[in-house]
Amino acid sequence: MAQDNQVQMPGAFGGLMRYDAEYHSKFAISPKAVIVFLVAVIAFVVVLKVFWPIG
């Protein structure tokens, strides 16, 4: 019996990917940081539209 609990799939597994075997980046951004960045960009665009309207 195998020591670990991973399931081995056949070589041709119909487009399914094993995400635990993927490349792990050295740069990890938390979901919270992404949301804060997006809110900041949206707020910046709104401020620009209010103070410097085009046209």
N, C-alpha and C positions, 0 to 999 in steps of 0.2 A: 504494500500500500504506500502511496506517496506521502512524503513528510509534510508538504504544504497543501493548502486548500485550493490552489489554482486549477482551473479546468483547462486542459489542452484541447484546442480545436484542430480540425484537419487543415491541411495546407491551403486548400481552396475553400474559404469560409464565406463566400457570397457577399463580399463587401463589408463584412463586420470587422471591426478593429478591436484589438485588445489595447485599451488605453493605458494599462499599467506598464506596457512595454514601449510606450512612446518616449520621445526625447524629453528630458526635463531641463528647462531653461534655468540659467543662473539668476535671471531676473524674474522675480515673482511680484506681481502687483495684486494687492488685495481687492476684492470687489468693492469694499467701502471706499478705497482711494479712487477707483474708477468713477463711482457715483459722485463723489465730492468734486472731482475734476470736471465732470460733465455739467454739474450744477453751476460751477464757477464759470465755465465757458458760456452757458446760457445766460447767466446774470450779466456777464461782460457784454454780450451782444445786445441784451435789452438796454443796458446803460448807454451803449453807443447809439442805439436807435432813438433813445429819449433825448440825449444831449446834442447829437449831431445828426438830425434827420436829413435824408437825401431827398432833394428835389423840391 
